[in-house]
Amino acid sequence: MSLPLRITFEGEDYSYTILTKKIDKDTTEIKISLDGEELTITRNASGEWDVLERTISDAPDLIKSIARNVALRYRLK
């Protein structure tokens, strides 16, 4: 398990942990833990990263920001 990563979104700090062990440029699916909830980030047909498990209570912009942050961190396209 990796160390928690932080992101500031709309003035609030959030912590998440990347659960996937090996991430490289060929990775198409990444598992993260956000607020004790396990989410799967995947690359869609247009090449954008998004989360599979989406509920009404989720903040979609926050989750997209986390997905973008992970993609930038690991230099994924």
C-alpha positions in Angstrom: 0.0 0.0 0.0 1.3 3.4 -0.9 1.3 6.6 1.2 -1.7 8.8 1.1 -1.7 11.5 -1.5 -3.5 14.8 -1.1 -5.4 17.0 -3.4 -7.1 20.4 -2.7 -10.4 20.8 -4.5 -12.7 23.8 -4.1 -10.8 24.9 -1.0 -11.0 21.5 0.8 -8.2 18.9 1.2 -8.8 15.3 0.4 -6.6 12.3 0.9 -6.5 9.2 -1.3 -4.4 6.1 -1.6 -3.4 4.3 -4.8 -4.0 0.6 -4.4 -2.7 -0.6 -7.7 0.8 -1.9 -7.3 2.3 -1.5 -10.8 1.4 1.5 -13.0 3.0 2.2 -16.3 2.0 3.8 -19.6 0.0 0.7 -20.7 -2.1 0.7 -17.5 -5.9 1.1 -18.3 -7.3 0.6 -14.8 -6.2 2.0 -11.4 -7.7 1.3 -8.0 -7.7 4.0 -5.4 -9.1 4.4 -1.9 -10.9 7.7 -1.1 -12.6 8.2 2.3 -12.5 4.5 2.9 -14.2 3.7 -0.3 -12.5 1.7 -3.1 -12.9 3.3 -6.6 -11.6 2.1 -10.0 -10.3 4.7 -12.4 -10.4 3.6 -16.1 -9.6 5.1 -19.4 -12.6 5.6 -21.6 -12.9 5.4 -25.4 -11.9 9.1 -25.8 -8.8 8.6 -23.7 -10.1 10.5 -20.6 -9.7 9.0 -17.1 -12.9 8.5 -15.2 -14.3 6.4 -12.3 -16.5 3.3 -12.8 -18.3 3.4 -9.5 -20.3 6.6 -9.6 -23.1 7.4 -7.2 -25.4 10.4 -6.8 -23.6 11.5 -3.6 -20.2 11.6 -5.4 -18.7 14.9 -6.5 -18.0 14.1 -10.1 -15.6 17.0 -10.5 -13.6 15.9 -7.5 -13.3 12.4 -8.8 -12.2 13.6 -12.3 -9.6 15.8 -10.7 -8.2 12.9 -8.7 -8.2 10.8 -11.9 -6.4 13.6 -13.8 -3.9 14.0 -10.9 -3.1 10.3 -10.9 -2.6 10.3 -14.7 -0.3 13.2 -14.5 1.7 11.8 -11.6 2.4 8.6 -13.6 2.6 10.3 -17.0 -0.2 8.3 -18.4 -1.8 9.5 -21.7 
